[in-house]
């Protein structure tokens, strides 16, 4: 019954062995092969068959597993594997067929059928594993050969053939699985793990693709098509986007947990993206994006961005983003009633949108460029007006008392940096330059700037943005102020020199500080001759003589427009003398009342020789201002000044402050002055247009009208209309820089 070899060994040989000698062991085969009884194969199979039946019937196996394993191993080694495999396959096939019929009888049970299938499959898998453990040698040596499936594959084949091959069973399984999917999607409570086990069963049986995939995708399409249409009408944009994101996570997680099939996941994602996102995002962008941007809901906007990126629809989101900025920006720019707050409103809009780009859109280059494109269109939508208002905004910040102090200066620099961001969108930078230079001049001459460091830092940034040519004159203005301070120091030394003309002029008690400016660096100011007091006229002449003695080749032109004066005034009812800070025009009017207590409008005009509009503003500030600054009385009382009015010294004036500043109305730019500045910019632009046209034609010699316009547009740094270019071309033709071709009127020829 036993197979193997007999080992012969003699204990006596071990005893007789000399020290150091190795014992000798001989292994010899049996003299004859062992012989098995005739009924040994049948008896062994009967034992194994009883064990297989016990496993199928969930009974206790009579024999030990080691004994059963040895029987199966012996049958294989005795070359009985083919017959053993056939008998085992037939026995398992019979059992699985009976299992299929049993499940078919339960198909009418609406709720218990899927559970029965699940239990049947679990039992079948466990049975195949136990049987394989007994017949492991058979599985490893005989099975798994070509055309002979292993025991596990044999079990799968039987289950496919006798259970899922029944159309009624397979249809009911598919229907039940789809119902479980739908129930989970609706949020209903389903048996934990049942769906996963059933899908894993179909996957293990290799029937998932042919039996389950298409019905599942069809049901999924139908479900989400209906859900998307319904929820898009019921939910707001933010809630809908959150729902879609949650759905994607749930569905992908469910498929990965139950099937782990990349093809299913890919097609499922395609269905979700098509019906939940692609078919609905236009409605969301049209009705919901605006509210999200208004409220700055970065989380929801980021969700919208990530979902639209999945369906390659970021281009539509970018377009909607641009349109939103334009709508909000143009509403601000075109609101002419609130122009004073336009720049702050644009800065706020830009800051909000910049945060959206950073926190919601991940600083993607397309959206950064979209913000720039939209803001450029907004800022330049009203020709040059926003550029002018931006210059005024910068001026207001640099004159604001709120920015005095070290801590406040940091805030000021931050505001100027924000204004520079807006400046980058301005195409008419020459307009900004003109108004900024005019306002800078006032701040420098009147000492109203809160921070020279901030002024210089701003000019440095402008130089970096626009080049050195843009700030040459601005830097020249600062140099003039520094040279004026040095000159003032030298003039003070001249004043202290006994017998000098300056010392004689200073004997009157009048102190005068003069700024000498290079005409080409500064804005043009009116030089109207006003009637100066004798003391001031003498001081002016003394300084002029001193200056010309140092610079013989230069000429001084006095500009009283921006001059300021400090006047000491005594009022009978005031407890102390009041020091008044006024403009030169205001001082000239006040000094007249040292001689007389009452003067007519005509008398004041004749005595001061002030221009009519300047005189009107001056009298308004002195007689129609706040009560605590009304040093003159006007008859009759009104808010306007007429040429028939009479003005008197206010003897009843009192003040609680020793130093009083009366509003210097010349600091407020009038519409006429703004118009003059704009006209000068337009004049400068004409020169630049002419130069660009001539430069292009000199290079090309001959060009058509459209080609010339195209090249000139590329060279100019400010916006210009085609009609304006056409006028400049006609002007150059009249001045014989160009001529039209005799054979083609649309062709221009350069005249050397």
Secondary structure, DSSP 8 states (H G I E B T S, - for coil): ---SEEEE--HHHHHH--TT-----EEEE-SS-----TTHHHHHHHHHHHHHHHHHTT---SS-HHHHHHHHHHHHHTT-HHHHHHHHHHHHHHHHHHHHHHHHHTTT-TTTHHHHHHHHHHHHHHHHHHHHHHTHHHHHHTSSBTTB--HHHHHHHHHIIIIITSHHHHHHHHHHHHHHHHHHHHT----TTHHHHHHHHHHHTT-IIIIIIHHHHHHHHHHHHHHHHHHHHHS-HHHHHHHHHHHHHHHHHHHHHHT--HHHHHHHHHHHIIIIIITTHHHHHHHTHHHHHHHT-HHHHHHHHHHHHHTT-HHHHHHHHHHHHHHHHHHHHT-GGGGGGHHHHHHHHHHHHHHIIIIISTT-HHHHHHHHHHHHHHHTTTTTHHHHHHHHHHHHHHH-GGG-SHHHHHHHHHHHHHHHHHHTT-S-HHHHHHHHHHHHHHHHHHT--S-HHHHHHHHHHHHHHH-HHHHHHHHHHHHHHHHHHHHHHHHHHHHTSTT-HHHHHHTTS---------TTTS-----------HHHHHHHHHHHHHHHHH-TT-------TT-EEEEEE--TT-SS-EEEEEEHHHHHHHHHTTT-SEEEHHHHHHHH---HHHHHHHHHHHHSS-GGG--EEEES--SS--TT-EEEE-TT---S-SEEE---GGGS--HHHHHHHHHHHHHHHHHHHHHHHHHHHHHHSEEEHHHHHHHHHHH-SS---HHHHHHHHHHHHHTTSEEE-SS-TTEEEE--
